[in-house]
Amino acid sequence: MKKQGAIIKVFGKVQGVGFRYYAQKKAVELSLTGFVQNKPDGSVYIEVEGPEEKLDEFILWCHEGPGWARVTNIQVQRTPGWGYDDFEIG
């Protein structure tokens, strides 16, 4: 089955709150691959891929993030999968 992909940009209080660590933990739990990184504008950028229903669950999680995060906006762009082997923190 072909992997689906998503580019996710998360805005709000999402740096310095463990967002990348917990995003990686959630992605691994869902058997998703890709990466997450902080951006200079204070947002978090994620490229993630896997089965569509698992992606949907991950995207839903991104709307909340870990307990200390305060997500104010999220942008999602669906893409074909890239072929990542694991999920890394950048």
C-alpha positions in Angstrom: 0.0 0.0 0.0 1.4 3.4 -1.0 2.2 5.8 1.8 0.4 9.1 2.0 2.3 12.2 3.1 1.5 15.5 4.9 3.4 18.7 5.4 2.2 20.2 8.7 3.0 23.6 10.0 2.1 24.2 13.7 1.9 27.7 15.1 1.5 29.1 18.7 3.5 28.3 21.8 5.1 25.2 20.2 8.8 25.7 20.8 10.5 25.0 24.2 7.5 22.8 25.3 8.7 19.4 24.1 6.6 19.5 20.9 9.3 17.9 18.7 10.0 15.1 21.2 6.3 14.3 21.7 5.6 14.5 17.9 8.3 11.9 17.4 6.9 9.7 20.2 3.4 9.9 18.7 4.7 9.3 15.1 6.6 6.2 16.2 3.6 5.0 18.2 1.5 5.2 15.0 4.4 3.7 12.8 4.7 6.9 10.8 8.0 8.2 9.3 9.3 11.6 8.5 10.8 14.4 10.6 10.0 17.4 12.8 12.0 20.6 13.2 11.7 24.1 14.8 11.6 27.0 12.4 13.1 30.5 13.0 9.6 32.1 13.0 8.6 30.1 16.1 6.6 27.4 14.3 7.2 23.7 14.1 7.5 22.1 10.6 6.7 18.4 10.1 6.9 16.1 7.1 5.1 12.9 8.0 4.0 9.8 6.0 2.1 6.6 6.4 -1.4 5.1 6.0 -4.1 7.7 5.7 -6.0 6.8 8.9 -2.7 7.0 10.9 -1.9 10.4 9.3 -5.3 11.7 10.3 -4.8 10.6 13.9 -1.4 12.3 14.0 -2.8 15.5 12.4 -5.5 15.5 15.1 -2.8 15.2 17.8 -1.0 18.1 16.3 -4.0 20.4 16.9 -3.3 19.9 20.7 0.3 18.8 21.0 1.8 18.1 24.4 0.3 19.5 27.6 2.5 22.6 27.7 2.0 23.6 24.1 -0.6 26.2 23.0 -1.5 25.6 19.4 -3.1 28.6 17.7 -3.1 27.5 14.1 -2.1 24.5 12.0 -1.7 24.2 8.2 -1.8 20.8 6.5 -0.9 20.0 2.9 -1.4 16.5 1.7 1.3 15.0 -0.5 2.4 11.7 -1.9 4.8 9.9 0.4 8.6 10.5 0.2 10.0 7.2 1.4 11.5 8.1 4.9 12.8 5.1 6.9 12.1 6.5 10.4 10.9 9.6 12.2 13.7 12.1 13.2 14.0 15.3 15.1 15.8 17.9 13.1 
